[in-house]
Every structure is written in C-alpha cells, then in structure tokens.
Amino acid sequence: MASNPKNPSDKKHNKKEMPKIKRMINYLTNPIVNLYDVLFKKKLSRNTGSKLLSLTLAVLFWFFVMDQVDPEITRVFDSIPVQLTNTQELDQNNLKIMNQTDFFVSVEVTGRRNNVLSLNSKSIYLWADMRTARSGVNNVFINSTINSDSVSIKEVLPKEIVLTVDRMISLPKPVKIMVTDSFQESFYQETLSVNPLEIKVSGPESLVNSVSYLGGSISVNALTSNHSREVSLVPYSFDGEIVSGVSLDMSYATINLIVGKEKEVPIKALVEGEPMEGYRVVGVNISPSTIVLAGPLSQVDLLSNISVDNIILDGTEDTSLIIERDLILPDQVSTLQANVPIQIEVLIEEILTKEFSFDINEVAIVNLEEGFITDLSEQEQLITIKVTGIESVIAMISKNDIRLDVNFSNVTAPGIYRLKINSLGIEGFDELIIDPLYIEATVSDATETETTPTETP
C-alpha cells in the first residue's frame, strides 16, 4: 500500500499541536487520500493486488473513522404531550380530574449523534395510567417508549404529573331570581313567587359545595301588567361568581310577578313676574326635587311632572328668596311620601359689567402664511373688552381668562387689511364688546424686506 512520505520535523510538530483524535483521523485517512494516486495517476494493471488491498483497507478505515466522529450524544425534547389512559376507571368510581388534562414534559434521549439529530419528537410516546388515581391530589408516574432502535430515552422530566381528583355528588340548592333593571315609571313589584324553590346540583364535591344558589334574572322595564314565565338558572358561588363544571336537574324555574303601579316625577315651579331692574332670576331650586305618586294607571301615566302653586314676583326683589308651596294633585292621585310642604328657592342675581384693557402687543397673530410678516405693535392701539353677565359668572372672570387674536387665514398677498379681533377663553356671559372690533394690519413679503438695501442719507 502506497503512503506519502513525511518530513520528520513536521511529524514532530503535528504530534505536539493536534489533538489526539485529530492525529488519529489524519493517520487513518491517509490511505484514502492516496487512493486517487494509486488508481488514476498510475496504471491500474500494475500491482493490481496491492491496489485492491489498499482499497479494502481504505474502506475499513473509513468505517472506523465514522465510528469515531459519530459519537454518542444526548438531546432534550421539550413540550412532549402525556396521554392519560384508562380514564374510564375514574367514571366508574364517580371521580373527575379537576385541574388541566393536557400535560407536557421534557424528555432527554441518548444515541449516536446522527441518529439523535434526525429523531422526530413524534417518535416519543408518553402515558400516565389513571387506574391508581383516587380522590385528592395524585402523583401519577409517566411511562415512556420511543419508536427507534438506535436512540433510547435517558430521562423524563418531571417523572410524574400532579392531578387533583374529586368525588361526584348531588345536593339541592335554593333558587333566587334577580331583577336586572327598573320598572317603567308607572309600575313596581308587589310580589314575586318562584317554583320550584330548590333544584339538585350534581358535579365534583368541591364545586357543588361552593354553589350558594341557582340564580336567574328577569327584565321588568317593559312590563305593564302581571307577568309569568320560565327563567333560565345559573349556579353562583357565595361570592356571586358563576360556578362552572356542575349540572342541574332542572335548568329553569317558573316565576309569577304581581305588578303594582307608581311613578316618580319631578316637581315644577313656575315663577311669574320680574325682580328689580338690573337683577335676574337665574334658577329655581326645589326641595324635594321629585315625588312618588300612586294611583290609577290611566291617571298616573298622563303625568310627566307635578306642579306647585305659582310664585309671583312684584318687581322689588333684589336677592334670592325661599317660599313654601303645596302640590297641585289631580283627582285619585296621591303621594307615597309624607305630606310635607315643598320649599322653593328662587335664585336672583345682579347683572354686572366688567372691563379689561389690552395692549395691541397682547393680540396673537394666527394663520399667517409662511413668507409674510406683519407687526401690529406699529399701531400703538389700546383694546377695551367689556363683559356683561350675572354676578356669579362675572366675578369669576379675570383678564388672564381672555385671549385675543387676529386671524390672517384669508391673507394671500402683501397689502393693508382690515381684520376682526376675536376673543376666546370665557363663556357663560350675556354680552362681550370689543372696542375697536377691527384693526388695520400691513402684511409684507419677508423676502423683499430682507433683500431691500438700506438707503443712506
């Protein structure tokens, strides 16, 4: 078998620098490297036996090298599902799994590198046998198998799954009907009867014991007469939360609602006349502001409010006043509240005017196109603002609340424009006067202004 000659100093250097396994690989693969020279650079007819022997040894060496470079390794597969088997045993023993039924664990496998890297997680099968499960917390061992002859399972992490199992029971629970909204103005609940009063609830013991009542709801907003119907029921806990995972022997109850007729309406007061000149009625406070009426449907349904005797001003009033008045009730209509007098407070305020002065520099320039300039301060003008309104509004207004501006949005070319002064920032007043209301503004082209040379005297 031919071999390549090597320099002794190079060999000594390689022994020092290369790892042991690399030196072995180089030594064993040299015949394969030299195989090309043996078969093609030299005539095949010469030394045929030696060449065939070299080829055979090269193949044997190749398999040996592959065994060395394909070592055993480990690999971890995450999120491998665990199947639950023999779950019918739980049903036969009136047991049920309370926590999740989908379990995933990690599996560590070992084998030759190429085999491990080519392995698919679907080749791993895990299962947990439910035949040993009992009521309470269960640690169930995970069994495993792998669909591979060259790769084996080293470890399953964790080795067990934790299951909470509960016993199935049945208990009677009371029925409770809740009203979700309010009756129309004319109606109220007289009596409400329910049939049946109790219904059996079945399911896991912990869930059944957590059920406080079976609740149903009804809407009464559209009811105008007595009402009977079936109402769907839902199990509720003691905290008012819906309990899932239980079943009811009957999922509905029959209710019979007797409706009464009543109505809560606002109280209105009419003020006639005017207070002293320079004063104004700004509001009316009524205590109580509403009253509950009861009576025949045909009478009460017609009422949107109830009035008191009119209040008449004689023109001398310059301050707020409180007056007692009686309700004006229609025939056959009464109140459900005690017969107390209605107090009417008539709010009267003085009408005031407040004046503010603004310098032209305090007026904001808005919406002036880019490339144009203007200077309002050249006018040296004083602007007066007069605000008129009731005392409570005017007293709260200060100069800082008022903002003035001039809108240049319609200015499209240089020139002299007469523009309106606008006011912002306050509201609730009767009148606001700006003097002067208009100003003249000169708009120039900024570019021309910058490039025009200054004349020397």
C-alpha positions as CSV (number, residue, x, y, z in Angstrom):
1,M,0.0,0.0,0.0
2,A,1.5,3.4,-1.0
3,S,1.9,6.1,1.5
4,N,3.0,9.7,1.4
5,P,6.5,10.5,2.8
6,K,6.5,12.9,5.7
7,N,9.1,15.3,6.9
8,P,10.3,14.1,10.4
9,S,10.2,17.7,11.8
10,D,6.6,18.2,10.5
11,K,5.5,15.0,12.1
12,K,7.0,16.0,15.4
13,H,5.3,19.4,15.2
14,N,1.9,17.9,14.4
15,K,2.1,15.5,17.4
16,K,2.6,18.5,19.6
17,E,-0.1,20.7,18.1
18,M,-3.0,18.5,17.0
19,P,-5.4,16.8,19.5
20,K,-5.1,13.1,19.7
21,I,-8.3,12.3,17.9
22,K,-7.3,14.6,15.0
23,R,-3.9,12.9,14.6
24,M,-5.7,9.5,14.6
25,I,-8.1,10.7,11.9
26,N,-5.3,12.0,9.7
27,Y,-3.3,8.8,10.1
28,L,-6.3,6.6,9.3
29,T,-7.5,8.6,6.3
30,N,-4.1,8.9,4.6
31,P,-4.7,5.7,2.6
32,I,-8.0,7.3,1.3
33,V,-6.2,10.5,0.3
34,N,-3.5,8.4,-1.5
35,L,-6.2,6.3,-3.2
36,Y,-6.6,8.7,-6.1
37,D,-2.8,8.5,-6.9
38,V,-2.9,4.7,-6.7
39,L,-5.9,4.2,-9.0
40,F,-5.6,7.0,-11.6
41,K,-2.2,8.6,-11.7
42,K,-0.6,5.1,-12.1
43,K,-1.7,2.4,-14.4
44,L,-4.3,0.1,-12.9
45,S,-2.7,-3.0,-14.4
46,R,0.5,-2.6,-12.3
47,N,0.4,-4.0,-8.8
48,T,-3.3,-4.8,-9.0
49,G,-3.3,-6.9,-5.8
50,S,-1.7,-4.2,-3.8
51,K,-4.2,-1.7,-5.1
52,L,-7.2,-3.8,-4.3
53,L,-5.8,-4.4,-0.8
54,S,-5.4,-0.7,-0.4
55,L,-9.0,-0.1,-1.5
56,T,-10.3,-2.7,1.0
57,L,-8.2,-1.3,3.9
58,A,-9.3,2.3,3.0
59,V,-13.0,1.3,3.3
60,L,-12.4,-0.4,6.6
61,F,-10.5,2.6,7.9
62,W,-13.4,4.8,6.7
63,F,-16.0,2.9,8.8
64,F,-13.6,3.1,11.7
65,V,-13.3,6.9,11.3
66,M,-17.1,7.3,11.0
67,D,-17.5,5.4,14.3
68,Q,-15.1,7.9,16.0
69,V,-16.6,11.1,14.5
70,D,-20.3,10.0,15.2
71,P,-20.1,9.7,19.0
72,E,-23.0,9.2,21.4
73,I,-24.8,12.4,22.5
74,T,-27.9,13.4,24.5
75,R,-30.7,15.7,23.4
76,V,-33.7,17.2,25.3
77,F,-37.1,17.4,23.6
78,D,-39.4,19.9,25.3
79,S,-43.3,20.0,25.4
80,I,-43.8,16.3,24.8
81,P,-47.5,15.5,25.5
82,V,-48.5,13.0,28.1
83,Q,-51.6,10.8,27.2
84,L,-54.0,9.9,30.1
85,T,-55.0,6.2,29.8
86,N,-57.8,4.2,31.5
87,T,-59.8,7.3,32.3
88,Q,-62.9,5.2,32.2
89,E,-61.8,3.9,35.7
90,L,-62.5,7.5,37.0
91,D,-66.0,7.5,35.6
92,Q,-66.8,4.1,37.2
93,N,-65.6,5.3,40.6
94,N,-67.6,8.7,40.4
95,L,-64.3,10.6,40.1
96,K,-63.3,13.5,37.9
97,I,-60.0,15.3,37.2
98,M,-60.3,18.9,38.4
99,N,-57.1,20.5,37.0
100,Q,-55.9,20.6,33.4
101,T,-55.9,17.4,31.4
102,D,-53.2,18.5,28.9
103,F,-49.8,17.8,30.3
104,F,-46.4,18.4,28.6
105,V,-43.0,17.4,29.9
106,S,-39.3,17.3,28.7
107,V,-37.6,14.1,27.5
108,E,-33.8,13.5,27.3
109,V,-32.7,10.9,24.8
110,T,-29.3,9.4,24.0
111,G,-27.7,7.7,21.0
112,R,-25.4,8.2,18.1
113,R,-25.1,11.8,17.0
114,N,-26.6,11.4,13.5
115,N,-29.5,9.2,14.8
116,V,-30.3,11.6,17.7
117,L,-30.2,14.7,15.4
118,S,-32.5,13.0,12.9
119,L,-35.0,11.9,15.5
120,N,-38.5,13.5,15.5
121,S,-40.3,14.2,18.7
122,K,-43.4,12.4,17.4
123,S,-41.3,9.2,17.8
124,I,-41.6,9.6,21.6
125,Y,-44.8,8.4,23.3
126,L,-45.6,9.1,27.0
127,W,-48.6,8.0,29.0
128,A,-49.9,8.0,32.6
129,D,-52.2,5.3,33.9
130,M,-55.3,6.6,35.7
131,R,-56.3,3.3,37.3
132,T,-54.4,4.2,40.5
133,A,-56.0,7.7,40.8
134,R,-58.0,8.5,44.0
135,S,-59.9,11.5,45.4
136,G,-57.5,14.2,46.3
137,V,-54.0,15.1,44.9
138,N,-52.4,12.3,42.9
139,N,-48.8,12.0,41.7
140,V,-49.0,9.7,38.7
141,F,-45.9,8.1,37.1
142,I,-45.2,8.9,33.5
143,N,-44.5,5.8,31.3
144,S,-42.4,6.2,28.2
145,T,-41.4,4.5,24.9
146,I,-39.6,5.5,21.8
147,N,-40.0,4.4,18.2
148,S,-36.3,4.0,17.5
149,D,-33.8,1.1,17.7
150,S,-30.8,3.3,17.8
151,V,-31.9,6.0,20.3
152,S,-33.1,5.4,23.8
153,I,-34.8,7.6,26.5
154,K,-32.5,8.6,29.2
155,E,-34.8,10.6,31.5
156,V,-38.3,12.1,31.6
157,L,-38.6,15.5,33.4
158,P,-40.6,15.6,35.5
159,K,-41.2,11.9,36.1
160,E,-44.7,12.4,37.4
161,I,-47.8,14.5,36.7
162,V,-49.9,16.0,39.5
163,L,-53.7,15.5,39.2
164,T,-56.4,16.8,41.5
165,V,-59.3,14.3,41.5
166,D,-62.7,15.0,43.1
167,R,-65.7,12.8,44.0
168,M,-69.0,13.4,42.2
169,I,-72.1,14.3,44.4
170,S,-75.6,15.8,44.1
171,L,-77.1,18.3,46.6
172,P,-80.3,20.6,46.5
173,K,-79.6,24.3,46.2
174,P,-82.1,27.2,46.6
175,V,-83.4,29.2,43.6
176,K,-83.0,33.0,43.6
177,I,-84.5,35.4,41.0
178,M,-82.8,38.8,40.5
179,V,-84.3,41.9,38.8
180,T,-81.7,43.4,36.4
181,D,-83.3,46.8,35.7
182,S,-86.1,49.1,36.9
183,F,-89.8,49.1,36.2
184,Q,-91.3,51.6,33.9
185,E,-92.4,54.8,35.6
186,S,-95.9,53.5,36.3
187,F,-95.0,50.1,37.9
188,Y,-93.4,48.4,40.9
189,Q,-93.1,44.9,42.2
190,E,-95.9,43.8,44.5
191,T,-95.0,40.1,45.0
192,L,-92.7,37.6,43.2
193,S,-93.2,33.8,43.6
194,V,-90.8,31.1,42.3
195,N,-91.4,27.4,41.6
196,P,-89.6,25.2,42.4
197,L,-87.7,26.7,45.4
198,E,-84.8,24.2,45.2
199,I,-83.1,22.2,42.5
200,K,-80.5,19.4,42.7
201,V,-76.9,20.3,41.6
202,S,-74.5,17.5,40.6
203,G,-70.8,17.5,40.0
204,P,-67.4,17.4,41.8
205,E,-67.8,17.6,45.5
206,S,-65.7,20.8,45.9
207,L,-67.6,22.6,43.1
208,V,-71.1,21.5,44.4
209,N,-70.2,22.7,47.9
210,S,-69.2,26.0,46.5
211,V,-72.6,26.7,45.0
212,S,-74.6,29.1,47.1
213,Y,-77.8,29.4,45.0
214,L,-79.2,29.0,41.5
215,G,-79.7,32.4,40.1
216,G,-81.9,33.7,37.3
217,S,-82.6,37.2,36.0
218,I,-85.6,39.0,34.6
219,S,-86.1,42.4,33.0
220,V,-89.0,44.4,34.2
221,N,-88.6,47.6,32.2
222,A,-91.2,46.6,29.6
223,L,-93.7,45.2,32.0
224,T,-97.1,46.9,32.2
225,S,-99.1,44.1,33.9
226,N,-98.8,40.9,35.9
227,H,-96.2,38.6,34.4
228,S,-95.5,34.8,34.5
229,R,-92.7,32.9,32.6
230,E,-89.8,30.4,32.8
231,V,-86.4,31.7,33.8
232,S,-83.0,30.1,33.0
233,L,-80.9,29.3,36.0
234,V,-77.1,29.5,36.6
235,P,-75.2,28.3,39.7
236,Y,-73.5,31.0,41.7
237,S,-70.9,30.9,44.4
238,F,-71.1,32.6,47.8
239,D,-69.1,35.5,46.3
240,G,-71.5,35.9,43.4
241,E,-69.3,34.3,40.8
242,I,-70.6,31.7,38.2
243,V,-69.6,28.1,39.1
244,S,-68.6,26.1,36.1
245,G,-68.3,22.3,35.9
246,V,-71.6,21.3,37.6
247,S,-75.0,20.2,36.1
248,L,-78.6,21.0,37.2
249,D,-81.5,18.5,37.4
250,M,-83.7,21.4,36.1
251,S,-82.2,24.4,34.3
252,Y,-85.2,26.7,34.7
253,A,-87.8,27.9,37.2
254,T,-91.3,29.4,36.8
255,I,-91.9,32.9,38.2
256,N,-95.1,34.7,38.9
257,L,-94.8,38.5,39.2
258,I,-97.6,40.7,40.6
259,V,-97.0,44.3,39.4
260,G,-98.1,47.5,41.2
261,K,-98.4,51.0,39.7
262,E,-96.5,54.0,40.9
263,K,-94.5,56.9,39.4
264,E,-91.7,59.2,40.5
265,V,-91.9,62.6,38.8
266,P,-90.1,65.9,39.1
267,I,-91.7,68.9,40.9
268,K,-92.0,72.0,38.8
269,A,-92.4,75.6,40.0
270,L,-93.5,78.5,37.8
271,V,-92.1,82.0,38.6
272,E,-94.2,84.8,37.2
273,G,-93.1,88.5,37.0
274,E,-89.6,90.0,37.2
275,P,-87.3,91.1,40.1
276,M,-86.0,94.6,40.5
277,E,-84.4,96.3,37.4
278,G,-80.8,95.2,37.0
279,Y,-81.4,91.8,38.5
280,R,-82.4,88.5,37.0
281,V,-83.9,85.2,38.1
282,V,-81.1,82.7,37.3
283,G,-82.7,79.5,38.7
284,V,-85.1,77.7,40.9
285,N,-84.2,75.0,43.5
286,I,-87.0,72.7,44.7
287,S,-86.7,70.5,47.8
288,P,-87.6,67.7,47.4
289,S,-87.0,67.8,43.7
290,T,-89.1,64.7,42.9
291,I,-92.1,63.0,44.5
292,V,-93.5,59.5,44.1
293,L,-97.1,59.3,43.1
294,A,-99.5,56.4,43.1
295,G,-102.9,55.9,41.6
296,P,-104.9,54.5,38.7
297,L,-102.8,53.7,35.6
298,S,-104.9,55.9,33.4
299,Q,-104.3,58.9,35.7
300,V,-100.6,58.4,36.6
301,D,-99.4,57.6,33.1
302,L,-100.5,61.1,31.9
303,L,-98.3,62.8,34.5
304,S,-94.7,63.8,33.4
305,N,-94.3,66.2,36.4
306,I,-96.3,67.7,39.2
307,S,-96.6,71.5,39.9
308,V,-96.9,73.7,43.0
309,D,-98.9,77.0,43.3
310,N,-97.3,79.7,41.1
311,I,-94.7,82.1,42.6
312,I,-95.4,85.8,41.7
313,L,-92.7,88.5,41.9
314,D,-93.7,92.1,42.4
315,G,-90.6,93.8,41.0
316,T,-89.0,94.7,44.3
317,E,-86.9,91.6,44.8
318,D,-83.1,92.1,44.7
319,T,-82.0,88.9,46.4
320,S,-82.8,85.2,46.5
321,L,-85.8,84.1,48.4
322,I,-87.3,80.8,49.8
323,I,-91.1,80.2,49.6
324,E,-93.2,77.1,50.7
325,R,-95.8,75.9,48.3
326,D,-98.3,72.9,48.2
327,L,-98.5,70.3,45.4
328,I,-101.4,70.5,42.9
329,L,-102.5,66.9,42.8
330,P,-105.0,65.5,40.2
331,D,-108.1,63.6,41.3
332,Q,-107.5,60.0,42.6
333,V,-103.7,60.6,42.7
334,S,-101.8,60.6,46.0
335,T,-98.2,60.6,47.2
336,L,-96.4,57.7,48.8
337,Q,-94.3,60.2,50.9
338,A,-95.2,62.1,54.0
339,N,-97.3,65.2,53.3
340,V,-94.6,67.8,53.8
341,P,-94.5,71.4,52.3
342,I,-92.4,71.9,49.2
343,Q,-89.7,74.5,49.6
344,I,-89.0,76.7,46.6
345,E,-85.8,78.7,46.4
346,V,-85.8,81.5,43.7
347,L,-82.2,82.5,42.9
348,I,-81.8,86.1,41.9
349,E,-78.5,87.7,40.9
350,E,-77.4,91.2,39.9
351,I,-76.3,91.9,36.3
352,L,-72.8,93.3,36.2
353,T,-70.3,94.5,33.6
354,K,-66.5,94.1,34.0
355,E,-64.0,96.0,31.8
356,F,-60.5,94.9,30.7
357,S,-57.8,96.7,28.7
358,F,-55.3,95.0,26.3
359,D,-52.3,96.4,24.5
360,I,-52.1,95.6,20.8
361,N,-49.0,93.5,21.6
362,E,-51.2,91.2,23.6
363,V,-53.2,90.2,20.5
364,A,-52.0,87.0,18.9
365,I,-51.4,86.6,15.2
366,V,-52.7,83.3,13.9
367,N,-52.7,81.5,10.5
368,L,-50.3,84.0,8.8
369,E,-48.8,82.2,5.7
370,E,-45.1,81.5,5.7
371,G,-43.2,84.1,3.8
372,F,-45.4,87.0,5.1
373,I,-44.7,89.3,8.0
374,T,-46.7,91.9,9.9
375,D,-46.3,94.0,13.0
376,L,-49.4,95.0,15.0
377,S,-47.4,96.9,17.5
378,E,-46.8,99.7,15.0
379,Q,-50.4,100.9,15.7
380,E,-49.8,101.5,19.4
381,Q,-53.5,100.9,20.0
382,L,-55.4,100.1,23.2
383,I,-58.2,97.5,23.1
384,T,-61.1,97.5,25.6
385,I,-63.1,94.4,26.4
386,K,-66.5,94.8,28.3
387,V,-68.1,91.6,29.6
388,T,-71.7,91.6,30.9
389,G,-73.5,88.9,32.8
390,I,-74.8,87.7,36.1
391,E,-72.8,88.3,39.2
392,S,-71.7,84.6,39.8
393,V,-70.2,84.5,36.2
394,I,-68.6,87.9,36.0
395,A,-67.0,87.6,39.4
396,M,-65.0,84.5,38.2
397,I,-63.6,86.2,35.0
398,S,-60.2,87.8,35.0
399,K,-58.0,89.3,32.3
400,N,-56.0,86.1,32.2
401,D,-59.1,84.1,31.1
402,I,-59.5,86.2,27.9
403,R,-57.4,85.5,24.8
404,L,-57.4,87.8,21.8
405,D,-56.2,87.0,18.3
406,V,-56.4,88.2,14.7
407,N,-56.9,85.5,12.0
408,F,-54.8,86.0,8.8
409,S,-56.1,82.9,7.1
410,N,-57.7,84.9,4.3
411,V,-54.5,87.0,3.6
412,T,-52.9,85.6,0.4
413,A,-50.8,88.6,-0.8
414,P,-49.0,91.6,0.7
415,G,-51.1,94.7,1.4
416,I,-53.2,96.5,4.1
417,Y,-56.1,94.5,5.6
418,R,-58.9,95.4,8.0
419,L,-59.2,92.3,10.2
420,K,-61.5,91.4,13.1
421,I,-60.3,90.9,16.7
422,N,-61.5,87.6,18.1
423,S,-62.0,86.7,21.8
424,L,-61.5,83.2,23.3
425,G,-61.4,81.6,26.7
426,I,-64.6,82.6,28.5
427,E,-68.2,81.5,28.4
428,G,-71.5,81.9,30.2
429,F,-71.6,85.7,29.8
430,D,-74.5,87.7,28.3
431,E,-72.6,90.1,26.2
432,L,-69.0,90.8,25.2
433,I,-68.0,94.0,23.5
434,I,-64.6,94.6,21.8
435,D,-63.6,98.2,21.1
436,P,-62.3,98.6,18.5
437,L,-63.6,95.4,16.9
438,Y,-61.4,95.8,13.7
439,I,-57.8,96.8,13.2
440,E,-55.7,97.6,10.1
441,A,-52.7,95.4,9.6
442,T,-49.9,95.8,7.0
443,V,-48.7,92.5,5.5
444,S,-45.3,92.4,3.8
445,D,-43.3,89.9,1.8
446,A,-40.5,88.7,4.2
447,T,-38.1,88.0,1.3
448,E,-38.4,91.5,-0.2
449,T,-37.9,93.1,3.2
450,E,-34.7,91.2,3.8
451,T,-33.2,92.0,0.4
452,T,-34.1,95.7,0.1
453,P,-30.9,97.8,0.6
454,T,-31.0,100.4,3.3
455,E,-30.9,104.0,1.9
456,T,-28.1,106.3,3.2
457,P,-28.9,109.9,3.9
